[in-house]
Amino acid sequence: MTEHPTQGPDFNRGNNGLLPAIAQDASSGQVLMLAYMNQQSYDETLASGQATYWSRSRQSLWKKGETSGHWQTVEEVFIDCDADTILLKVQQQGPACHEGYQSCFYRQVTDEGLRVIDHG
């Protein structure tokens, strides 16, 4: 096993300083969503304990739940081996998906096409 000197994610490896951030339900292990973080949103997440992302469409910080009330309270933070992906283990309050599903990954690819599933 190789030890890496980095203390956290390497935002220089991301596109425009953005790294993918995966939110996973801390209890069930279900993958809830994928969003993006920059240094500012990462620091805010660590400071507040609430998942905070960078909205690429609004070009601003986005605290998950600030408009919907569907907060993500962060329990653990992991960084992958290349320090270019963030995994947040969260306690999700309400659905994670803006479409109302528990997970943004509610469509399964089948031979017949997409099938809507919800493991909520």
C-alpha positions as CSV (number, residue, x, y, z in Angstrom):
1,M,0.0,0.0,0.0
2,T,1.3,3.4,-0.9
3,E,0.9,6.4,1.3
4,H,0.1,9.7,-0.4
5,P,1.2,13.0,1.1
6,T,-2.0,14.8,0.2
7,Q,-4.3,15.9,3.0
8,G,-7.4,15.9,0.9
9,P,-8.7,16.1,-2.6
10,D,-6.5,17.6,-5.3
11,F,-8.7,20.2,-6.9
12,N,-5.9,20.9,-9.5
13,R,-6.8,17.6,-11.1
14,G,-10.4,18.6,-11.7
15,N,-12.0,20.4,-14.6
16,N,-12.0,24.1,-13.6
17,G,-11.2,23.0,-10.1
18,L,-14.3,20.8,-9.9
19,L,-14.2,17.2,-8.7
20,P,-17.0,14.7,-8.8
21,A,-18.6,14.1,-5.4
22,I,-20.7,11.0,-4.8
23,A,-23.3,11.0,-2.0
24,Q,-24.0,7.6,-0.5
25,D,-26.6,6.7,2.2
26,A,-24.5,6.0,5.3
27,S,-27.0,3.4,6.6
28,S,-28.0,1.5,3.5
29,G,-25.0,2.1,1.2
30,Q,-27.3,3.2,-1.6
31,V,-25.7,5.7,-4.0
32,L,-27.9,8.8,-3.9
33,M,-26.4,11.3,-6.3
34,L,-23.4,12.7,-8.1
35,A,-22.6,16.3,-7.9
36,Y,-19.4,18.5,-8.1
37,M,-17.3,20.2,-5.4
38,N,-14.6,22.8,-5.6
39,Q,-12.3,23.8,-2.7
40,Q,-14.9,26.3,-1.3
41,S,-17.8,23.8,-1.2
42,Y,-15.5,21.1,0.2
43,D,-14.4,23.4,3.0
44,E,-18.0,24.5,3.7
45,T,-19.0,20.8,3.9
46,L,-16.3,20.0,6.4
47,A,-17.1,23.1,8.5
48,S,-20.9,22.8,8.5
49,G,-21.4,19.1,8.4
50,Q,-24.0,19.6,5.7
51,A,-23.2,18.5,2.1
52,T,-22.4,21.6,0.0
53,Y,-21.7,21.4,-3.7
54,W,-20.8,23.7,-6.6
55,S,-23.8,24.3,-8.9
56,R,-22.4,24.3,-12.4
57,S,-25.6,25.7,-13.8
58,R,-25.9,28.6,-11.3
59,Q,-22.1,29.0,-10.9
60,S,-22.5,29.2,-7.1
61,L,-22.4,27.2,-3.9
62,W,-25.4,24.9,-3.4
63,K,-26.1,23.5,0.1
64,K,-28.2,20.4,-0.5
65,G,-31.6,21.0,1.1
66,E,-31.5,24.8,1.3
67,T,-34.6,25.1,-0.9
68,S,-36.1,21.6,-0.7
69,G,-35.5,20.8,3.0
70,H,-33.9,17.5,1.9
71,W,-30.7,17.9,3.8
72,Q,-27.6,15.7,3.6
73,T,-25.9,15.5,7.0
74,V,-22.3,14.3,6.4
75,E,-21.2,11.4,8.6
76,E,-17.9,10.5,6.8
77,V,-15.8,11.8,3.9
78,F,-13.5,9.6,1.8
79,I,-11.1,10.5,-1.0
80,D,-10.2,8.0,-3.7
81,C,-6.7,6.8,-4.5
82,D,-6.0,9.5,-7.1
83,A,-7.4,12.2,-4.8
84,D,-9.7,13.3,-7.6
85,T,-13.1,12.0,-6.4
86,I,-14.9,12.6,-3.2
87,L,-17.3,10.2,-1.4
88,L,-19.7,11.6,1.2
89,K,-21.5,9.1,3.4
90,V,-24.6,11.0,4.5
91,Q,-27.9,10.8,6.4
92,Q,-30.4,11.9,3.7
93,Q,-33.5,13.7,4.9
94,G,-36.2,13.1,2.2
95,P,-35.5,12.2,-1.4
96,A,-32.1,13.0,-2.8
97,C,-33.3,13.5,-6.4
98,H,-35.1,16.6,-7.5
99,E,-37.5,14.4,-9.3
100,G,-38.7,13.1,-5.9
101,Y,-36.9,9.7,-6.0
102,Q,-34.8,8.5,-3.1
103,S,-31.8,8.3,-5.4
104,C,-31.0,10.1,-8.7
105,F,-30.2,6.6,-10.0
106,Y,-33.8,5.5,-10.3
107,R,-33.7,4.3,-14.0
108,Q,-32.3,0.9,-14.7
109,V,-31.1,0.0,-18.2
110,T,-32.7,-3.2,-19.4
111,D,-33.0,-5.0,-22.8
112,E,-36.4,-3.4,-23.1
113,G,-35.1,0.1,-22.4
114,L,-35.1,2.2,-19.2
115,R,-37.1,0.9,-16.3
116,V,-38.0,3.2,-13.4
117,I,-37.2,1.7,-10.0
118,D,-37.1,3.3,-6.6
119,H,-35.4,1.7,-3.7
120,G,-36.6,4.4,-1.2
